[in-house]
Amino acid sequence: MSDLFQFNGAKGTGWSQPDPMIKNAYDTIPSSLRRSNLPRWPRASEPELVRHYTWLSQRNFGIDTGFYPLGSCTMKHNPRLNERIVQLPGIDRIHPLQPDHQIQGLLSIYYEMQEMLEVCSGMDQVTLQPVAGAQGEFTAIRCIQEYHRSRGQENRNKVIVPDSAHGTNPASAAMCGYDIVEIPSASNGCLDLDALRAAVGDDTAAMMITNPSTLGIFEPEIAEAAEIVHNAGGQMYYDGANFNAILGKTDPGRMGFDAVHYNLHKTFSQPHGGGGPGSGPIGVKSHLADFLPAPIADRESIDGDGVTGDGYRYFWRDPSRTIGKVQQWHGNAGAVVRAWAFYRRYGYELERMSEHAVLNANYLRHRIMNPDSDTLNSIPVMPKDGAPAEIVKHEFTLNMTPLKETIGVTGKDVAKRLLDYGYMAPTLYFPQIVPECLMFEPTETESKDVLDKFAEDFLKILTEDPEIVKTAPHDTKVRRVDEVLAARSLVLRHPLNDE
Amino acid sequence: MSQVPSNLKYTAEHEWVRIEGNDAVIGITDFAQDALTDVVWVELPETGVSVSEMEACGSVESVKSVSEIYAPIAGEITEVNESLEDSPEQINEDPYGNGWIWRMTVSDASQLDDLMDAVAYSAQLGE
């Protein structure tokens, strides 16, 4: 284990602090607030530091090292062109406090990205400020809350979510002070309109839903659901986590939604995982636009002065009844620019991206669930489909209960065994409406060969000695961790000052 | 096959209710603890609080997921199993015994009739 704080070179190695600019600055701090010991900061030389981080990176697994079918997370290849664009000096050498006239380039990218997201989602106004999908959810629900208040409808205090929702949906609504009403799915895993009709009322503020659902199924009755919620006076919120399946084919505006978030890091590529860095812009219909966080990028026509070249002057504008800021500065600018580069590179071909994402998911599902007869005969027990759908969208679920019941192998055991074969495990135990769930999302960037090999390896695991699977992983740098101990005995800080 | 003791009442949310005099004791079923896997944290309700039927009163967190626990009936929480704070694994080891979660009064005895008996709950589990 390499620990940065174990480096303890000569004093002054690795870091130094300049003398304070104000004479006797130290004396101005009350003695009760001064620390008695110097902090034990690591003293690593540059090569030691480089080796430390290289060592860490070599123990990591990412989309650049192997297939990463983590459902709902859209771990696609990140085109390197994005990196070249984001490192242009006019983009990565600027400061958020620079005046508008000095950052016309970045502002024009922001404006164009807002417009492009409006087009692909059927919304009227986009803000790029939220830096994660969940923050986008919070922002949109806050805008909806202010909208209801502006109409004197403070009584609307409930947000409806289906039981297949991402956990962030109820969490975001609860953060805004709403009560959550969870409605059960129908037996086919889709929305139950009767349950929805029974749940809506004068107190309905909004419904939050992702489409395609977390089961990877397109909701066939989404327009009716929107009508039910709208007739009750509620707003429809679209969780854009699964946008990768429908981009260019249909859009949330057409389905009847009033607000939507996009995960730029998923749908439009940006290296992510382990919590970031992300970008979760939201788009809204015009009746919600005045409440968006400030500022958003705007432009006005100017006579060709040859300064910006496109005949517009770009500037930051605060919406008239803004909820305020949800993030310092202008969101995750690097992620916005990478996503813009991706969108501009593919343009209308993004429709083919969705087609390939859906094709890959259906192909992999078919390969796993329909092995040739020799393979099938060697497998003691097969998993079940997570949902009874003939065709899925960009992801699919498997129910591993038959294995658990007959040979004692759980979904988690199979997931851990996949690590030995050099894959990232699929999403485990989500959505919760599928027991012993494994959720696969291959994304559009994987070739048929990769999917064939993965299906072959997955089926091979099903033929293995259950003991090998139950004690996996065997070949990784860290074996199976004690999750119970880790959860019960949390260590949340480095024991730096305990020594 | 999970255990479904015949002397208890059950909810569709996989909770059990044991009537003791005028009180009801609440916990989660053997099926629920098995589906959750290792429980690592239990959020207990506060004593002295009145709750309505199907109100979320706490949660059980395992390495797999977090599940809310609902009040099967209306009443006042009179006692909580504080030993679960240090030893949440009792829910896995003894879901119908040491793994009990809270004790409450019964404000409307007719609500008990809405709960399932062991036969009906077993049928829901498909066992």
Contacts between the chains, C-beta under 8 A, distances in Angstrom:
chain1	res1	chain2	res2	distance
A	412	B	64	7.9
A	429	B	64	4.8
A	429	B	65	6.1
A	430	B	65	7.9
A	432	B	65	5.7
A	435	B	35	6.9
A	483	B	38	7.3
A	483	B	40	7.9
A	483	B	63	4.2
A	484	B	38	4.5
A	484	B	40	5.9
A	484	B	63	6.1
A	484	B	89	7.9
A	487	B	40	3.7
A	487	B	41	6.9
A	487	B	61	7.7
A	487	B	63	6.0
A	488	B	40	5.2
A	488	B	41	7.6
A	488	B	88	7.5
